[in-house]
Amino acid sequence: MNIVDKMKDLIKQIEVHNHNYYDLDAPTISDAEYDKLYYELVDLEKQTGITLPNSPTLRVGGTILEGFKKRAHPKKLYSLNKVRSIEELKQWTLDMEQVHNGAQFTVEYKFDGLHLVIEYNNGKYVSATTRGNGIVGEDVTEQVRTIKSVPLEIPFKNHLFVEGEGMMTNSSLKIFNKHTNEPLKNARNAVAGAIRNLDPKETAKRRLDFFCYGILLAEGISFENQVQIHEFLQQNSFLTGNYFKLANNLDEILNEINSVDKQKNKIDILIDGLVISLNSTAYREDVGWTTKFPKWAVAYKFVAEEVSTTLLDVVWQVGRTGKITPIAILEPVELAGATVSRATLNNMDDIKRKRVSIGSRVFVRRSNEVIPEVLGLAEESNEAKPISEPKRCPCCSSVLEKRGPILFCPNKENCFDQIEGRITHFASRDAFNIEGLNDKTVEALITVLNIKKPSQLFSLKKEDFLKLDKFKDKKAENLLKSIQNSKKVSLQSFLYALAINEVGNKTAGDIANRFGSLENLRKASLEEIENLSDIGPIISKNVFDYFKNKNNIQEIDNLLKSGVVIINPKQRNFSSKIAHKIFVLTGTLDDMSRAQATELIVENGAEVSSSVSKNTDFVLAGKNPGSKLDKAKKLGVSIISQDEFNKMISGQ
């Protein structure tokens, strides 16, 4: 195949994917895979100097859907050029600095939603239009009217067109997927399908938001820079994402990229990179535009966290609590800097909702170091096979029990995988932290010494370890020493080590801080446990039931008899001014870390929650607060500064 034919083939593939993405809102490949095809075409065009007349590199956006009225934009809309490496970003900043030495840059989120243009006149909401082909878009006025964060009235009274992204927050997506038979693959497709729906009632169900970043046209006012534009948008009640930075050079831009890249998965909105622009509007005019992009701005995209690949098989894994989890075996694929060949599928109901089958192509997402997850079906295969739910435990062959959507093996005492999981978990760093007790040693302890419970570890002697393969005097003595040293443990670590169903390290810490001692927790009523913030009724019931089970009580007593000493958290001051209040932290505090602030709050008898709700009493806001601040304002929750917080702590 010659180069021109290769270009034609790439154009054909890209057009198919553009149709699936823009027009059908049903992509069959990930953004990263699309970008790979697109930039292969871009590179061939640069190499040959040829741009075919139907090349997608000449287009902006997608086609106009039938069923929507067409609306022309007051000015042409442009796409953003992407830089594919730090070197390309460096070259762009050098180009900008050559035009204007000492130029200042702005850094903002690159929202991954649906591009919208919203019109206001005389301070009133008039219309909303999708990007379409950049010249004409779809009239979605009534659909966007249902978005509560779109102001229907603003202080600015002249004719105004703003640009931004229709978004579905990750928390809204999670809530929606819990109550639907057809889960949405991701927040981007969720918002596209909602807004480009002819029924505004369907749009309203998805609880969308609108994040604004630009002004297409504003009569009677001019702006010297992006800072003024950003401030104008905030003054007129538009959400902007609570992130806006100035940078004077490449190093400062890279610092922002690294900082946001580390935090992006904690943000409630879907972003896939950062937008870097010249701050000065006069400089922007000097630099100008291409037919498709502004030359004065670029998008830096983060490493892809979502790809598509083939689902080869599903195996069922037994956890330490007896929970049976389906694990997807995948055609190996590079994802977020790692080769991924396994991903979680949660449960059989999840498999059915996502409509995945063996042999089909699926979307896979990986965030930070979390195990990858299958998001949903990308493309069905004619030879795909359905996934069957097991009837018996894959480890011990016991008949499985189903509790809600979850399968459990009831053979707690004799199922090898459960025993191994509990002992390994017990010895882990955040639990008893027994150095040297690895998976292979745990397996040998079970098979050779018939160890079934963590408490039995403390009765082992040197001669017991010498029965194990590859254990000599020194190794046996070191492991015995580690086991003995682990006996002194915090209440949080002790509770985490018990492997109570769905009680992670943080929840164990919350429980430890609230009850102060093991005895207090053992005597606690279900209602007292439920009163803990951030712990729902299911986890509360798991904790309550655990301490009412005779076998569990016996195991705890055996641990204490073996010499385990529990260190209780500091005594909490329930007579303080903030006792029994619920705090949420956001932003950077001046002279203490958020961990230190959390410790102070807990010591003074209050609770710290990870999210703002109607039950929140105070939001402690530092510099550069996140979306929690916006939610607090919406709900009327009290927002306090660090000075006010310090006065509360000191009793003033």
PAKOLMAR-642627 format. One line per field, with one value per residue (C-alpha): residue in three letters; x, y, z. Coordinates in steps of 0.001 Angstrom, whole numbers, plus 500000, padded with zeros to 6 digits. Layout:
% residues N
rest c(ALA | ...)
X c(X | ...)
Y c(Y | ...)
Z c(Z | ...)
This chain:
% residues 652
rest c(MET | ASN | ILE | VAL | ASP | LYS | MET | LYS | ASP | LEU | ILE | LYS | GLN | ILE | GLU | VAL | HIS | ASN | HIS | ASN | TYR | TYR | ASP | LEU | ASP | ALA | PRO | THR | ILE | SER | ASP | ALA | GLU | TYR | ASP | LYS | LEU | TYR | TYR | GLU | LEU | VAL | ASP | LEU | GLU | LYS | GLN | THR | GLY | ILE | THR | LEU | PRO | ASN | SER | PRO | THR | LEU | ARG | VAL | GLY | GLY | THR | ILE | LEU | GLU | GLY | PHE | LYS | LYS | ARG | ALA | HIS | PRO | LYS | LYS | LEU | TYR | SER | LEU | ASN | LYS | VAL | ARG | SER | ILE | GLU | GLU | LEU | LYS | GLN | TRP | THR | LEU | ASP | MET | GLU | GLN | VAL | HIS | ASN | GLY | ALA | GLN | PHE | THR | VAL | GLU | TYR | LYS | PHE | ASP | GLY | LEU | HIS | LEU | VAL | ILE | GLU | TYR | ASN | ASN | GLY | LYS | TYR | VAL | SER | ALA | THR | THR | ARG | GLY | ASN | GLY | ILE | VAL | GLY | GLU | ASP | VAL | THR | GLU | GLN | VAL | ARG | THR | ILE | LYS | SER | VAL | PRO | LEU | GLU | ILE | PRO | PHE | LYS | ASN | HIS | LEU | PHE | VAL | GLU | GLY | GLU | GLY | MET | MET | THR | ASN | SER | SER | LEU | LYS | ILE | PHE | ASN | LYS | HIS | THR | ASN | GLU | PRO | LEU | LYS | ASN | ALA | ARG | ASN | ALA | VAL | ALA | GLY | ALA | ILE | ARG | ASN | LEU | ASP | PRO | LYS | GLU | THR | ALA | LYS | ARG | ARG | LEU | ASP | PHE | PHE | CYS | TYR | GLY | ILE | LEU | LEU | ALA | GLU | GLY | ILE | SER | PHE | GLU | ASN | GLN | VAL | GLN | ILE | HIS | GLU | PHE | LEU | GLN | GLN | ASN | SER | PHE | LEU | THR | GLY | ASN | TYR | PHE | LYS | LEU | ALA | ASN | ASN | LEU | ASP | GLU | ILE | LEU | ASN | GLU | ILE | ASN | SER | VAL | ASP | LYS | GLN | LYS | ASN | LYS | ILE | ASP | ILE | LEU | ILE | ASP | GLY | LEU | VAL | ILE | SER | LEU | ASN | SER | THR | ALA | TYR | ARG | GLU | ASP | VAL | GLY | TRP | THR | THR | LYS | PHE | PRO | LYS | TRP | ALA | VAL | ALA | TYR | LYS | PHE | VAL | ALA | GLU | GLU | VAL | SER | THR | THR | LEU | LEU | ASP | VAL | VAL | TRP | GLN | VAL | GLY | ARG | THR | GLY | LYS | ILE | THR | PRO | ILE | ALA | ILE | LEU | GLU | PRO | VAL | GLU | LEU | ALA | GLY | ALA | THR | VAL | SER | ARG | ALA | THR | LEU | ASN | ASN | MET | ASP | ASP | ILE | LYS | ARG | LYS | ARG | VAL | SER | ILE | GLY | SER | ARG | VAL | PHE | VAL | ARG | ARG | SER | ASN | GLU | VAL | ILE | PRO | GLU | VAL | LEU | GLY | LEU | ALA | GLU | GLU | SER | ASN | GLU | ALA | LYS | PRO | ILE | SER | GLU | PRO | LYS | ARG | CYS | PRO | CYS | CYS | SER | SER | VAL | LEU | GLU | LYS | ARG | GLY | PRO | ILE | LEU | PHE | CYS | PRO | ASN | LYS | GLU | ASN | CYS | PHE | ASP | GLN | ILE | GLU | GLY | ARG | ILE | THR | HIS | PHE | ALA | SER | ARG | ASP | ALA | PHE | ASN | ILE | GLU | GLY | LEU | ASN | ASP | LYS | THR | VAL | GLU | ALA | LEU | ILE | THR | VAL | LEU | ASN | ILE | LYS | LYS | PRO | SER | GLN | LEU | PHE | SER | LEU | LYS | LYS | GLU | ASP | PHE | LEU | LYS | LEU | ASP | LYS | PHE | LYS | ASP | LYS | LYS | ALA | GLU | ASN | LEU | LEU | LYS | SER | ILE | GLN | ASN | SER | LYS | LYS | VAL | SER | LEU | GLN | SER | PHE | LEU | TYR | ALA | LEU | ALA | ILE | ASN | GLU | VAL | GLY | ASN | LYS | THR | ALA | GLY | ASP | ILE | ALA | ASN | ARG | PHE | GLY | SER | LEU | GLU | ASN | LEU | ARG | LYS | ALA | SER | LEU | GLU | GLU | ILE | GLU | ASN | LEU | SER | ASP | ILE | GLY | PRO | ILE | ILE | SER | LYS | ASN | VAL | PHE | ASP | TYR | PHE | LYS | ASN | LYS | ASN | ASN | ILE | GLN | GLU | ILE | ASP | ASN | LEU | LEU | LYS | SER | GLY | VAL | VAL | ILE | ILE | ASN | PRO | LYS | GLN | ARG | ASN | PHE | SER | SER | LYS | ILE | ALA | HIS | LYS | ILE | PHE | VAL | LEU | THR | GLY | THR | LEU | ASP | ASP | MET | SER | ARG | ALA | GLN | ALA | THR | GLU | LEU | ILE | VAL | GLU | ASN | GLY | ALA | GLU | VAL | SER | SER | SER | VAL | SER | LYS | ASN | THR | ASP | PHE | VAL | LEU | ALA | GLY | LYS | ASN | PRO | GLY | SER | LYS | LEU | ASP | LYS | ALA | LYS | LYS | LEU | GLY | VAL | SER | ILE | ILE | SER | GLN | ASP | GLU | PHE | ASN | LYS | MET | ILE | SER | GLY | GLN)
X c(500000 | 501480 | 501357 | 498315 | 496360 | 497381 | 496059 | 492766 | 492450 | 493106 | 490526 | 487971 | 488636 | 488567 | 485291 | 483655 | 484851 | 483803 | 480298 | 480163 | 481504 | 479861 | 476632 | 475728 | 477398 | 478534 | 482309 | 483881 | 487467 | 488995 | 490176 | 493797 | 493236 | 491426 | 494294 | 496774 | 494912 | 494423 | 498041 | 499286 | 497327 | 498685 | 502253 | 501706 | 500271 | 503349 | 505648 | 504058 | 502779 | 499440 | 496114 | 493264 | 490055 | 488031 | 490684 | 489266 | 492234 | 490330 | 487147 | 485885 | 483335 | 480747 | 477666 | 474273 | 471784 | 468391 | 465550 | 467272 | 466801 | 469995 | 471491 | 474411 | 477090 | 477822 | 481500 | 483386 | 484333 | 487824 | 489267 | 492403 | 495670 | 497159 | 500796 | 501831 | 504946 | 506844 | 509168 | 506240 | 504990 | 508475 | 508622 | 505199 | 506192 | 509410 | 507362 | 505083 | 508022 | 509689 | 506594 | 506307 | 509239 | 508099 | 504604 | 502472 | 500427 | 497204 | 496640 | 493081 | 491335 | 490638 | 487087 | 485989 | 482347 | 480143 | 481046 | 478171 | 477591 | 475041 | 473423 | 472165 | 470464 | 469306 | 470634 | 468302 | 469048 | 468118 | 469516 | 472050 | 473769 | 476162 | 479412 | 478235 | 480643 | 481949 | 479734 | 476298 | 475221 | 472141 | 469626 | 469499 | 467975 | 465341 | 467691 | 470324 | 467654 | 467293 | 470941 | 470732 | 474224 | 473347 | 472186 | 468877 | 469609 | 472963 | 474077 | 475550 | 472761 | 474268 | 474241 | 476576 | 477678 | 479763 | 481570 | 481946 | 481366 | 478220 | 479419 | 478170 | 480149 | 481587 | 479352 | 476232 | 477285 | 477709 | 474247 | 472636 | 474240 | 472980 | 469389 | 469395 | 469346 | 471602 | 474719 | 476558 | 480136 | 481615 | 480701 | 481516 | 479086 | 476564 | 476351 | 476415 | 473530 | 471579 | 471875 | 471474 | 468181 | 464967 | 463219 | 464433 | 462948 | 465544 | 468265 | 467088 | 467379 | 471160 | 471769 | 474236 | 476459 | 477959 | 481552 | 482384 | 485814 | 485428 | 483508 | 482609 | 480980 | 480234 | 478748 | 479928 | 482846 | 486413 | 488966 | 492705 | 493483 | 492151 | 492278 | 489607 | 487535 | 487739 | 486737 | 483844 | 482490 | 482642 | 480990 | 478117 | 477555 | 479131 | 480980 | 484620 | 485973 | 487827 | 491175 | 492923 | 496675 | 499133 | 502543 | 505515 | 507550 | 507707 | 508911 | 505889 | 503577 | 505172 | 504746 | 501022 | 500820 | 502516 | 500389 | 497048 | 498043 | 498512 | 495195 | 492946 | 491282 | 490165 | 488325 | 484586 | 484670 | 486188 | 489287 | 491718 | 494406 | 495165 | 494693 | 497669 | 496994 | 498575 | 497045 | 497045 | 494222 | 496339 | 499121 | 496539 | 495523 | 499173 | 499757 | 496471 | 494699 | 494998 | 491865 | 491181 | 493132 | 494076 | 497882 | 497916 | 496574 | 497296 | 495909 | 498273 | 496613 | 497443 | 498490 | 495436 | 493565 | 490970 | 491463 | 489561 | 490702 | 489330 | 487801 | 489366 | 487852 | 486386 | 487682 | 486001 | 488161 | 487500 | 488229 | 489041 | 485389 | 484118 | 483009 | 483268 | 484452 | 484587 | 487964 | 488237 | 491182 | 492100 | 494183 | 497228 | 497133 | 499210 | 497238 | 498419 | 502042 | 501434 | 500573 | 497079 | 495802 | 493262 | 490383 | 487489 | 483862 | 482326 | 479463 | 477068 | 474537 | 477362 | 478280 | 474671 | 474324 | 477540 | 476460 | 479961 | 480716 | 483779 | 485277 | 483817 | 485837 | 485424 | 486439 | 488905 | 489849 | 492704 | 493086 | 496316 | 497301 | 493725 | 492959 | 491636 | 487879 | 485854 | 483566 | 481348 | 480949 | 482889 | 482002 | 480212 | 481775 | 479790 | 481600 | 481144 | 480122 | 477960 | 479525 | 478088 | 477548 | 479183 | 477104 | 480005 | 483072 | 486034 | 488313 | 486471 | 483413 | 480930 | 477493 | 477520 | 475067 | 473742 | 473220 | 471784 | 473972 | 477000 | 478011 | 479587 | 481266 | 479824 | 482752 | 484655 | 486534 | 487836 | 488007 | 491744 | 491508 | 489516 | 491939 | 494948 | 493337 | 492505 | 495975 | 497746 | 495497 | 496110 | 499885 | 499735 | 501364 | 498225 | 497153 | 499653 | 502557 | 504361 | 507533 | 508569 | 505156 | 504646 | 502084 | 504242 | 504922 | 501220 | 500419 | 502977 | 501606 | 498151 | 499156 | 502002 | 501058 | 497262 | 497069 | 493546 | 493229 | 495490 | 495549 | 497380 | 500387 | 501260 | 501555 | 504108 | 507613 | 510939 | 510711 | 507376 | 508958 | 511871 | 509332 | 508709 | 510641 | 513698 | 513436 | 516728 | 517532 | 518050 | 514953 | 512793 | 514153 | 513566 | 509968 | 509278 | 510691 | 508462 | 505388 | 506234 | 506983 | 503604 | 501675 | 501573 | 499069 | 496817 | 493061 | 492699 | 495160 | 493543 | 490071 | 491391 | 493188 | 489906 | 488825 | 485274 | 483382 | 483807 | 485764 | 488901 | 491739 | 490087 | 486781 | 488644 | 490277 | 486930 | 485465 | 488514 | 488429 | 484700 | 484568 | 488038 | 488436 | 487607 | 485321 | 483266 | 482823 | 481881 | 479119 | 477891 | 474367 | 473642 | 472232 | 475444 | 477532 | 475152 | 475570 | 479148 | 479514 | 480709 | 479585 | 476374 | 473829 | 475422 | 478875 | 477319 | 475383 | 478555 | 480427 | 477563 | 477038 | 480765 | 480908 | 477815 | 479230 | 480485 | 483384 | 484587 | 484348 | 486372 | 489071 | 489358 | 489637 | 492345 | 494305 | 494142 | 495108 | 498141 | 499526 | 498199 | 498139 | 495804 | 496848 | 493728 | 493551 | 493892 | 490972 | 488493 | 487177 | 483418 | 482899 | 484620 | 482808 | 482826 | 481911 | 479534 | 479813 | 480657 | 483464 | 484568 | 488037 | 488891 | 491921 | 495372 | 495610 | 498230 | 500184 | 498951 | 498333 | 494848 | 495918 | 496808 | 493506 | 491652 | 493457 | 492480 | 488850 | 488672 | 490434 | 487803 | 484911 | 483864 | 483879 | 485486 | 483529 | 484900 | 481887 | 479515 | 475882 | 472931 | 474312 | 477623 | 478017 | 481181 | 483394 | 486944 | 488256 | 491904 | 493585 | 492493 | 489394 | 487757 | 484183 | 483209 | 483089 | 480528 | 478364 | 478584 | 477370 | 474481 | 473416 | 473923 | 476568 | 478726 | 482134 | 484925 | 488514 | 491482 | 491437 | 487810 | 488649 | 491542 | 489213 | 486704 | 489416 | 490639 | 487087 | 486677)
Y c(500000 | 503374 | 506440 | 508066 | 504807 | 504520 | 508058 | 507155 | 504069 | 506118 | 508722 | 505958 | 504499 | 507911 | 508882 | 505692 | 506485 | 510147 | 509011 | 506631 | 509275 | 512528 | 511359 | 508104 | 508849 | 505205 | 505015 | 501622 | 502670 | 504776 | 508386 | 507207 | 504745 | 507424 | 509876 | 507264 | 506950 | 510713 | 511639 | 508896 | 510717 | 514110 | 512801 | 511381 | 514720 | 516525 | 513941 | 514168 | 517759 | 516328 | 516931 | 515098 | 517159 | 514856 | 514691 | 514941 | 517201 | 519958 | 519527 | 520824 | 518741 | 516430 | 516478 | 517923 | 515317 | 515029 | 515989 | 519079 | 522610 | 524066 | 527220 | 529208 | 530359 | 534112 | 533330 | 530280 | 527759 | 526294 | 523052 | 522898 | 521592 | 518865 | 518600 | 514953 | 515289 | 517591 | 518371 | 519593 | 521683 | 523142 | 524066 | 525745 | 527861 | 528870 | 529880 | 532017 | 533623 | 534465 | 536407 | 538128 | 537816 | 537401 | 536253 | 534931 | 531730 | 530481 | 526835 | 525452 | 522082 | 520398 | 519276 | 516022 | 516758 | 518154 | 521583 | 524059 | 527691 | 529461 | 532776 | 535493 | 538807 | 541423 | 539131 | 536288 | 532790 | 532699 | 529599 | 526778 | 525180 | 522256 | 522816 | 520830 | 521501 | 524731 | 526923 | 525460 | 523398 | 521725 | 523795 | 522192 | 525162 | 523203 | 520352 | 522701 | 524659 | 521598 | 521894 | 523523 | 525020 | 526960 | 530358 | 531457 | 535062 | 536848 | 540383 | 541199 | 542734 | 543001 | 540311 | 537478 | 534089 | 531891 | 528636 | 525668 | 521965 | 520151 | 517674 | 514828 | 514648 | 511292 | 511258 | 511901 | 509121 | 506721 | 507567 | 507231 | 503840 | 502480 | 503057 | 501998 | 498745 | 500280 | 501684 | 504462 | 503754 | 507064 | 510618 | 511995 | 509727 | 510208 | 513953 | 513707 | 511252 | 513365 | 516723 | 515328 | 513755 | 515163 | 514814 | 517393 | 515230 | 512574 | 515236 | 516299 | 512743 | 512802 | 515794 | 517480 | 520514 | 523183 | 524368 | 527602 | 528670 | 531181 | 534054 | 533809 | 537239 | 539951 | 543259 | 546457 | 544973 | 543987 | 541891 | 542410 | 538845 | 535417 | 536385 | 539033 | 536577 | 534012 | 536575 | 537790 | 534248 | 533710 | 537078 | 535975 | 532727 | 530265 | 527213 | 527224 | 524080 | 525789 | 525557 | 528458 | 529090 | 531606 | 530428 | 532473 | 529740 | 526081 | 524908 | 526442 | 524880 | 521462 | 521838 | 522353 | 519365 | 517106 | 518410 | 517995 | 514630 | 513274 | 514677 | 514244 | 511050 | 512754 | 515448 | 514965 | 516113 | 514254 | 515961 | 514473 | 517135 | 520830 | 523800 | 526176 | 529602 | 532997 | 535181 | 538449 | 538844 | 541340 | 538771 | 536219 | 538500 | 538866 | 535100 | 534306 | 531147 | 528342 | 527209 | 524790 | 525834 | 528974 | 529150 | 530793 | 527763 | 524035 | 521060 | 518805 | 515409 | 513096 | 509488 | 507531 | 505723 | 504116 | 501734 | 498978 | 495381 | 491852 | 490002 | 486530 | 484840 | 485323 | 483560 | 483644 | 484629 | 483844 | 486662 | 486537 | 487178 | 484425 | 486935 | 485544 | 488155 | 487758 | 488768 | 489587 | 488047 | 490496 | 490623 | 492447 | 496186 | 499218 | 501436 | 504353 | 503236 | 499540 | 496376 | 495326 | 491769 | 491488 | 493703 | 493529 | 492961 | 493321 | 490781 | 488996 | 491845 | 494186 | 491839 | 491837 | 495630 | 496172 | 493589 | 492127 | 488624 | 486452 | 487375 | 490901 | 494127 | 496055 | 499416 | 499200 | 502018 | 502291 | 505090 | 505486 | 502081 | 500843 | 497529 | 498174 | 497938 | 496843 | 499797 | 498227 | 496851 | 498545 | 496194 | 492853 | 489872 | 487392 | 484588 | 486028 | 483615 | 484467 | 484520 | 481899 | 482399 | 479630 | 477442 | 476118 | 477675 | 477513 | 476699 | 474209 | 473284 | 474347 | 475380 | 479169 | 481508 | 484665 | 487781 | 490480 | 490564 | 489045 | 485372 | 484017 | 480767 | 479766 | 477441 | 479997 | 477477 | 475147 | 477077 | 477407 | 480702 | 482364 | 481206 | 482309 | 485682 | 486354 | 485461 | 487425 | 490408 | 490082 | 490261 | 493180 | 496557 | 498460 | 495574 | 493724 | 494453 | 491101 | 491386 | 488240 | 486584 | 486495 | 484625 | 481517 | 481227 | 481637 | 478870 | 476605 | 477424 | 476303 | 473159 | 471946 | 473249 | 473374 | 477048 | 478335 | 481425 | 484457 | 483875 | 480570 | 482519 | 483619 | 480066 | 478984 | 477968 | 477856 | 474118 | 474633 | 476924 | 474529 | 472046 | 474433 | 474255 | 476580 | 477594 | 477482 | 478735 | 482396 | 482703 | 480988 | 483233 | 486395 | 485503 | 484570 | 487926 | 489762 | 487951 | 488830 | 492469 | 492800 | 492163 | 495866 | 497362 | 500418 | 499980 | 501107 | 498444 | 495800 | 496483 | 496537 | 493203 | 491510 | 491664 | 492773 | 492813 | 496194 | 497791 | 499307 | 501060 | 504495 | 503145 | 501209 | 504489 | 506314 | 503583 | 503540 | 507318 | 507341 | 504544 | 504906 | 501269 | 497734 | 497266 | 500339 | 499053 | 495536 | 497010 | 499497 | 499279 | 499221 | 502746 | 504044 | 502599 | 503991 | 507490 | 507563 | 509862 | 508268 | 504803 | 503637 | 501132 | 498129 | 498615 | 499468 | 496188 | 494285 | 495718 | 495104 | 491521 | 490767 | 491468 | 489358 | 486259 | 483634 | 482475 | 486045 | 486775 | 483648 | 484658 | 488148 | 486633 | 484253 | 487175 | 489057 | 485929 | 485449 | 488804 | 491229 | 494750 | 497310 | 500976 | 503122 | 506503 | 509700 | 510447 | 512588 | 515851 | 515617 | 518779 | 520993 | 523654 | 521511 | 518159 | 516020 | 518371 | 517149 | 518868 | 518657 | 519879 | 521489 | 523373 | 523960 | 525260 | 527843 | 526281 | 522716 | 519737 | 518375 | 515285 | 517511 | 519370 | 516044 | 514900 | 518115 | 517760 | 514142 | 514886 | 517522 | 515111 | 515985 | 513957 | 514508 | 513542 | 513182 | 514795 | 517707 | 516898 | 518455 | 516843 | 518755 | 521444 | 523204 | 523271 | 524277 | 526001 | 526723 | 528083 | 526746 | 524937 | 522294 | 521581 | 520886 | 524649 | 525100 | 522342 | 523870 | 527199 | 525497 | 523680 | 526698 | 524934 | 527188 | 527848 | 528752 | 529921 | 528495 | 531492 | 530765 | 527086 | 527886 | 530009 | 527145 | 524719 | 527115 | 527561 | 531201)
Z c(500000 | 498980 | 501266 | 499631 | 499825 | 503487 | 504046 | 502348 | 504534 | 507698 | 506623 | 506098 | 509572 | 511253 | 509558 | 510872 | 514395 | 514045 | 513108 | 516084 | 518489 | 517371 | 515780 | 517537 | 520927 | 520833 | 520310 | 519652 | 520426 | 523187 | 522788 | 522901 | 520050 | 518027 | 518597 | 517386 | 514052 | 513739 | 514360 | 512069 | 509355 | 510500 | 510300 | 506803 | 505662 | 506994 | 505386 | 501926 | 501933 | 500747 | 502487 | 500796 | 500417 | 502707 | 505449 | 508998 | 509852 | 508011 | 510044 | 513368 | 515319 | 513797 | 511608 | 512512 | 513723 | 512077 | 514415 | 515840 | 514541 | 513156 | 514650 | 513265 | 515688 | 515846 | 515166 | 513940 | 516622 | 516667 | 517978 | 520117 | 518744 | 520934 | 521933 | 522109 | 524233 | 526578 | 523661 | 521551 | 524476 | 524915 | 521222 | 521410 | 524427 | 522623 | 519576 | 521755 | 523561 | 520249 | 519232 | 522620 | 524993 | 528599 | 527588 | 530424 | 530127 | 531698 | 532611 | 532872 | 532920 | 529598 | 530281 | 528664 | 527936 | 525166 | 523753 | 524132 | 523232 | 525449 | 524572 | 526940 | 526218 | 528682 | 531411 | 530397 | 529087 | 525384 | 523693 | 523727 | 520739 | 520299 | 518410 | 515386 | 512510 | 514050 | 511874 | 512587 | 515588 | 517039 | 518965 | 522423 | 524257 | 526168 | 527031 | 528481 | 530341 | 532617 | 533764 | 537181 | 537092 | 533916 | 535237 | 533714 | 534673 | 534995 | 536010 | 532557 | 530461 | 526959 | 524300 | 525361 | 524009 | 526318 | 525562 | 527842 | 528340 | 529303 | 531938 | 534062 | 537286 | 538311 | 541406 | 539287 | 536897 | 539811 | 541178 | 537741 | 537050 | 540358 | 539276 | 535642 | 533702 | 531034 | 532768 | 531001 | 529885 | 530960 | 531883 | 528431 | 526574 | 529356 | 528771 | 524976 | 524978 | 527450 | 525695 | 522192 | 523203 | 521771 | 525153 | 527745 | 530531 | 529733 | 529923 | 533379 | 534737 | 534385 | 536695 | 534372 | 534950 | 532709 | 533138 | 531352 | 530076 | 527260 | 525707 | 522048 | 521870 | 524454 | 523354 | 525010 | 526950 | 526123 | 527971 | 528164 | 529193 | 530158 | 533844 | 533223 | 531168 | 533975 | 536610 | 534425 | 534103 | 537856 | 538534 | 536300 | 538248 | 535804 | 537134 | 536013 | 537651 | 540512 | 538775 | 537056 | 537156 | 535740 | 534533 | 533409 | 531720 | 530722 | 534148 | 535867 | 533262 | 533823 | 537599 | 537044 | 534686 | 537236 | 540113 | 538319 | 536839 | 540381 | 541606 | 538550 | 539744 | 542956 | 540978 | 540525 | 536905 | 533979 | 532590 | 530110 | 530136 | 530544 | 528218 | 528033 | 526489 | 526074 | 528767 | 526788 | 524252 | 522293 | 521986 | 520843 | 517973 | 516984 | 516946 | 515178 | 514026 | 511503 | 509651 | 512511 | 515643 | 517516 | 517393 | 520840 | 522759 | 522961 | 524835 | 526753 | 527212 | 530105 | 529546 | 528428 | 531192 | 528952 | 526033 | 524282 | 524047 | 523681 | 526634 | 526385 | 529434 | 532916 | 536028 | 539438 | 542409 | 546088 | 548534 | 552253 | 553193 | 550863 | 548237 | 544689 | 542170 | 538378 | 536906 | 533207 | 531364 | 528619 | 525488 | 526977 | 526304 | 527342 | 529697 | 531885 | 531710 | 532437 | 530546 | 531590 | 531159 | 534014 | 535165 | 537583 | 536575 | 540089 | 539874 | 537529 | 537543 | 536514 | 533651 | 532416 | 532675 | 530725 | 528113 | 527873 | 526654 | 526023 | 522680 | 522561 | 522612 | 525843 | 527258 | 530153 | 532523 | 535016 | 537577 | 539559 | 540971 | 541312 | 539608 | 536081 | 535543 | 532521 | 531757 | 529140 | 525648 | 522850 | 520006 | 519896 | 518123 | 516029 | 517859 | 521370 | 524129 | 527148 | 530627 | 532976 | 536695 | 538782 | 541106 | 543207 | 544784 | 542361 | 545333 | 547591 | 545450 | 548148 | 546861 | 546598 | 548314 | 546663 | 548779 | 546577 | 543436 | 545235 | 545372 | 548567 | 549538 | 552965 | 553797 | 555881 | 558034 | 555304 | 552023 | 551341 | 549395 | 552188 | 554890 | 552854 | 552141 | 555810 | 557105 | 554350 | 555062 | 558812 | 558250 | 555784 | 556396 | 557484 | 559744 | 562013 | 559631 | 560059 | 557973 | 556136 | 556139 | 552372 | 550266 | 549816 | 553543 | 554340 | 551851 | 553558 | 557029 | 555923 | 554038 | 556302 | 559771 | 559324 | 560391 | 559769 | 561961 | 562509 | 566292 | 565696 | 564370 | 567905 | 569185 | 566562 | 567641 | 565851 | 565288 | 563501 | 560932 | 560412 | 558995 | 556084 | 552831 | 552629 | 556299 | 558256 | 561756 | 560831 | 558690 | 561320 | 564091 | 562037 | 561285 | 564914 | 565963 | 563446 | 564763 | 568369 | 567471 | 565782 | 569014 | 569877 | 567444 | 567126 | 567408 | 563776 | 562550 | 564770 | 563349 | 559788 | 560392 | 561375 | 557702 | 558451 | 555176 | 553382 | 556257 | 554752 | 556537 | 556550 | 557838 | 560534 | 561555 | 561668 | 563879 | 566155 | 566611 | 567286 | 569879 | 571387 | 572486 | 571425 | 574435 | 573554 | 570013 | 571144 | 573330 | 570691 | 569320 | 565605 | 565879 | 567481 | 564649 | 562012 | 563478 | 562203 | 559177 | 555901 | 557073 | 555444 | 556754 | 555005 | 556533 | 559908 | 559831 | 558816 | 561819 | 564242 | 563039 | 563206 | 566936 | 567581 | 565880 | 568392 | 566213 | 565711 | 569446 | 570173 | 567665 | 569198 | 572681 | 571434 | 569983 | 573290 | 575279 | 573034 | 574184 | 571575 | 573055 | 571471 | 571601 | 571771 | 570000 | 571997 | 574278 | 572379 | 573805 | 573426 | 575481 | 572886 | 570863 | 567704 | 569289 | 567208 | 564203 | 560701 | 558769 | 555132 | 554096 | 550762 | 549473 | 550983 | 554552 | 555558 | 558403 | 558747 | 556511 | 555985 | 557935 | 560903 | 560611 | 560501 | 563642 | 565460 | 564410 | 565564 | 568872 | 569558 | 569184 | 565620 | 562401 | 559000 | 555894 | 552372 | 550681 | 551264 | 552047 | 553858 | 557042 | 556786 | 559468 | 558253 | 555172 | 556102 | 552964 | 552264 | 549145 | 545743 | 547028 | 544861 | 543765 | 547379 | 547926 | 545131 | 546556 | 550035 | 548644 | 546851 | 550026 | 552283 | 554388 | 556591 | 555005 | 557424 | 557036 | 558891 | 561274 | 562160 | 562561 | 564914 | 567055 | 567240 | 568328 | 571012 | 572303 | 571262)
